[in-house]
Amino acid sequence: MTPKTYPYLHLPHYDFCIPALGYGTYFSPRSGREGNDGSVKRSVLTALKAGYRHIDTAALYECEEEVGEALREWFDMGGRREEVFVTTKFWNQNHSPLDVLASLTESLARLQLDYVDLYLMHWPISFNPTPLPASLDAPTFDTYDPALYHTRPIATLPNGKPSLNRDLSYNHISTWEAMEELYRRGLCRNIGVSNFTVKGLMEVCEYAEVKPVVNQVELHPYLPQPELLQFCKERDIILCAYSPLGSQTVEKEERVIADPVVRGIAEKRGCTEAQVLLSWAILHRGTVALPMSSDEGRIRGNSVVVELTEEEYGAIDGIEKRKRFVNFDEEWGVREAFGHGIFEYQ
Ligand SMILES: NC(=O)c1ccc[n+]([C@@H]2O[C@H](COP(=O)([O-])OP(=O)(O)OC[C@H]3O[C@@H](n4cnc5c(N)ncnc54)[C@H](OP(=O)(O)O)[C@@H]3O)[C@@H](O)[C@H]2O)c1
């Protein structure tokens, strides 16, 4: 029988569960959102009322205040903190231990929360921040004062590309240790990574005292990443699918949602293409999925569970087209970011 709501995924070695359906809060310029115009707040509230219990955000998305306002309103209506799983991430210029701490402190203030359920390293690639003001003595992790020390913008090169920090891009030990310290201090209940390959995960697993519980990556039928899925299952790392509908950054007709196999199943079933894709991601593959929509009806519709037959799941597995939609190589002046070797273009 088809379940009414999507399941929670449990990690056998950890005492926590993560709701398999999460609401994604990245609103690209295509969404029509302008500044803090309230659209993310409205959408998060719609999602919470529709039964989503997992909200995915990030410092980069510049919407944590709105997420915080929506959560506050939902708590005021009777929602409880422990019922909702909140993820945030630190951006690439904040990989140094102090900035990992400062970024989470700033995120928590914007979210109006004491802790997040999951704190992620957004990318394995690290940029340099702009220099510290000369007047400020560099604090340590223990002398950090949020009133005095703030995260800084990205330092850019004369060609406009971000200035890479090669040491912290190739070696994540100090960044991970800082995340472990935040976990021990109770500022985040779990720690994990995003945009990591099998090789990158193996490295972290080697030195981690607190293991990464999640790897959040682009996943959909055009980018199913079966080796990564298998590796994560073997290591009890939950794989979270971002852009599960094929991303908002490309033209509608290019999206996975417009794929003929997906369309055919949706038509036959009388459901939406998004429901087909989310069923495949969550019920068939055992991943978390983080769909975004700026439309109230679609937010609600995406939470409706549709169970497909093995034959239908098999037909989606059989889609041969391959496409990665999220790729910053050009913008960042790097290549092979996903191969985990970061080589600057000359
Ligand atoms: N860790 C990372 O590096 C990373 C990178 C990218 C994304 N993410 C996370 O993953 C989330 C989702 O990814 P995404 O936003 O790139 O893409 P997505 O969820 O795959 O696709 C979103 C797009 O699909 C449309 N859509 C949603 N429901 C639909 C439906 N039922 N029918 C037709 N169209 C529908 C939305 O348009 P409407 O708004 O018009 O409905 C939007 O344009 C993000 O919001 C973010 O939280 C993380």
The ligand as an SDF file (V2000), in Angstrom:
LIG
                    3D

 48 52  0  0  0  0  0  0  0  0999 V2000
   24.3690   21.4390   -2.0530 N   0  0  0  0  0  0  0  0  0  0  0  0
   24.3490   22.0700   -3.1960 C   0  0  0  0  0  0  0  0  0  0  0  0
   25.4080   22.4210   -3.7700 O   0  0  0  0  0  0  0  0  0  0  0  0
   23.0220   22.3630   -3.8520 C   0  0  0  0  0  0  0  0  0  0  0  0
   22.9930   22.7760   -5.1930 C   0  0  0  0  0  0  0  0  0  0  0  0
   21.7460   23.0200   -5.7710 C   0  0  0  0  0  0  0  0  0  0  0  0
   20.5880   22.8520   -5.0280 C   0  0  0  0  0  0  0  0  0  0  0  0
   20.6530   22.4760   -3.7180 N   0  0  0  0  0  0  0  0  0  0  0  0
   19.4100   22.2980   -2.8890 C   0  0  0  0  0  0  0  0  0  0  0  0
   18.4860   21.4960   -3.6040 O   0  0  0  0  0  0  0  0  0  0  0  0
   17.2520   22.2100   -3.7640 C   0  0  0  0  0  0  0  0  0  0  0  0
   16.5590   21.8020   -5.0450 C   0  0  0  0  0  0  0  0  0  0  0  0
   17.3730   21.9530   -6.1790 O   0  0  0  0  0  0  0  0  0  0  0  0
   17.0300   22.9890   -7.3290 P   0  0  0  0  0  0  0  0  0  0  0  0
   16.2980   24.1080   -6.6990 O   0  0  0  0  0  0  0  0  0  0  0  0
   18.2650   23.2460   -8.0680 O   0  0  0  0  0  0  0  0  0  0  0  0
   16.1540   22.1850   -8.3560 O   0  0  0  0  0  0  0  0  0  0  0  0
   14.8840   21.2210   -8.4080 P   0  0  0  0  0  0  0  0  0  0  0  0
   14.2280   21.0780   -7.1000 O   0  0  0  0  0  0  0  0  0  0  0  0
   15.3490   20.0160   -9.1310 O   0  0  0  0  0  0  0  0  0  0  0  0
   13.9460   22.0200   -9.4020 O   0  0  0  0  0  0  0  0  0  0  0  0
   13.3180   23.1920   -9.0390 C   0  0  0  0  0  0  0  0  0  0  0  0
   12.5470   23.6830  -10.2480 C   0  0  0  0  0  0  0  0  0  0  0  0
   11.5180   22.7630  -10.5510 O   0  0  0  0  0  0  0  0  0  0  0  0
   10.2700   23.4630  -10.6570 C   0  0  0  0  0  0  0  0  0  0  0  0
    9.2300   22.5950  -10.0810 N   0  0  0  0  0  0  0  0  0  0  0  0
    9.0700   22.2540   -8.7810 C   0  0  0  0  0  0  0  0  0  0  0  0
    8.0170   21.4270   -8.6530 N   0  0  0  0  0  0  0  0  0  0  0  0
    7.4960   21.2580   -9.8800 C   0  0  0  0  0  0  0  0  0  0  0  0
    6.3860   20.5180  -10.3860 C   0  0  0  0  0  0  0  0  0  0  0  0
    5.6160   19.7910   -9.5950 N   0  0  0  0  0  0  0  0  0  0  0  0
    6.1350   20.5970  -11.7200 N   0  0  0  0  0  0  0  0  0  0  0  0
    6.9100   21.3270  -12.5330 C   0  0  0  0  0  0  0  0  0  0  0  0
    7.9890   22.0520  -12.1150 N   0  0  0  0  0  0  0  0  0  0  0  0
    8.2660   22.0000  -10.7960 C   0  0  0  0  0  0  0  0  0  0  0  0
   10.4310   24.7250   -9.8680 C   0  0  0  0  0  0  0  0  0  0  0  0
    9.6790   25.7560  -10.4780 O   0  0  0  0  0  0  0  0  0  0  0  0
    8.4900   26.5150   -9.6520 P   0  0  0  0  0  0  0  0  0  0  0  0
    9.2050   27.2850   -8.5860 O   0  0  0  0  0  0  0  0  0  0  0  0
    7.8750   27.3680  -10.6980 O   0  0  0  0  0  0  0  0  0  0  0  0
    7.5880   25.4520   -9.1120 O   0  0  0  0  0  0  0  0  0  0  0  0
   11.9350   25.0340  -10.0060 C   0  0  0  0  0  0  0  0  0  0  0  0
   12.1870   25.8150  -11.1390 O   0  0  0  0  0  0  0  0  0  0  0  0
   17.6890   23.6770   -3.6960 C   0  0  0  0  0  0  0  0  0  0  0  0
   16.5990   24.5380   -3.4610 O   0  0  0  0  0  0  0  0  0  0  0  0
   18.7140   23.6230   -2.5940 C   0  0  0  0  0  0  0  0  0  0  0  0
   18.0620   23.5830   -1.3280 O   0  0  0  0  0  0  0  0  0  0  0  0
   21.8520   22.2140   -3.1260 C   0  0  0  0  0  0  0  0  0  0  0  0
  1  2  1  0
  2  3  2  0
  2  4  1  0
  4  5  1  0
  4 48  2  0
  5  6  2  0
  6  7  1  0
  7  8  2  0
  8  9  1  0
  8 48  1  0
  9 10  1  0
  9 46  1  0
 10 11  1  0
 11 12  1  0
 11 44  1  0
 12 13  1  0
 13 14  1  0
 14 15  2  0
 14 16  1  0
 14 17  1  0
 17 18  1  0
 18 19  2  0
 18 20  1  0
 18 21  1  0
 21 22  1  0
 22 23  1  0
 23 24  1  0
 23 42  1  0
 24 25  1  0
 25 26  1  0
 25 36  1  0
 26 27  1  0
 26 35  1  0
 27 28  2  0
 28 29  1  0
 29 30  1  0
 29 35  2  0
 30 31  1  0
 30 32  2  0
 32 33  1  0
 33 34  2  0
 34 35  1  0
 36 37  1  0
 36 42  1  0
 37 38  1  0
 38 39  2  0
 38 40  1  0
 38 41  1  0
 42 43  1  0
 44 45  1  0
 44 46  1  0
 46 47  1  0
M  CHG  2   8   1  16  -1
M  END
$$$$
